[in-house]
Amino acid sequence: MSRQAVWDPAQYGVFGAERARPFAELLARVDLEAPGHIADLGCGSGELTATLRTRWPDAAISAIDGSPEMIAAAPDVPGITFAVGDVTTWTPARPVDLIVSNAVLQWVPEHEDLLPRWAAALAPGGRLAFQVPGNFDAPSHALLREVCTSPRWRDRLGDVLRWHPVRDPSGYLDLLARHGHRADAWETTYAQVLHGDDPVLEWVKGTALRPVLTRLDAAEATGFLDEYGARLREAYPSTPYGTVFPFRRVFVVAGGP
């Protein structure tokens, strides 16, 4: 994950079940019976990494994340090694049977150069599996860009966000196919129903808002959240059963020639 923001494992985990769904869908398409060595690149706080051990109990799993806060919150699971590390410079000591990257690459501007390199690090028959959010044109992100670039905030926040940080499924398929790799690429939009006060604001506090809040002091953050939260409430109105928050994700599972 990006080191431009201080990550908060507790805030990220507020909607832990909803955030776990894409990871489960991604792994369901990984057709490996017994990978010996798995790398989880950008593992966050490690709860989802632990599910890799449940599915493949004999695998040796190495997991890295750029956030010391996240790694400090990782569980102690036999067979999994957690460490602070940079996904952009990661190089395995030997070929890897499965490389997983979950909701990380949107934070890495150079990830289109990394993906072919990661795929080349796979053992014969290995798989590269990753998923990224595809909702950067959704109101949650469009409104965030509008507020950041408004006259009140643009001097502090005008350059904090990347506007189009990921490709669509066809774009990733093309990228990997041009490097000689087979790829299964698809997208899913979850119509999530969130509960609580200002649930969409609480959601983005755990992800998209992290680099924004890192730049602001407490008083500024309160003013920013008041302004942005009001726009979110209009874009995502509450209903008697909760607040509907469409959540688009892009998935890729790639292998060798």
BELZI-V546248 format. One record per helix or strand of 2 or more residues. SS is the DSSP state (@ for helix, = for strand). FROM is the first residue (numbers start at 1). TO is the last residue. If there is no record, write none. Layout:
ss & from & to
SS & FROM & TO
SS & FROM & TO
This chain:
ss & from & to
@ & 9 & 28
= & 37 & 41
@ & 47 & 55
= & 60 & 65
@ & 68 & 72
= & 80 & 84
= & 96 & 102
@ & 105 & 107
@ & 111 & 120
= & 122 & 133
@ & 139 & 148
@ & 154 & 157
@ & 169 & 177
= & 182 & 194
@ & 199 & 205
@ & 210 & 215
@ & 218 & 235
= & 238 & 239
= & 242 & 255
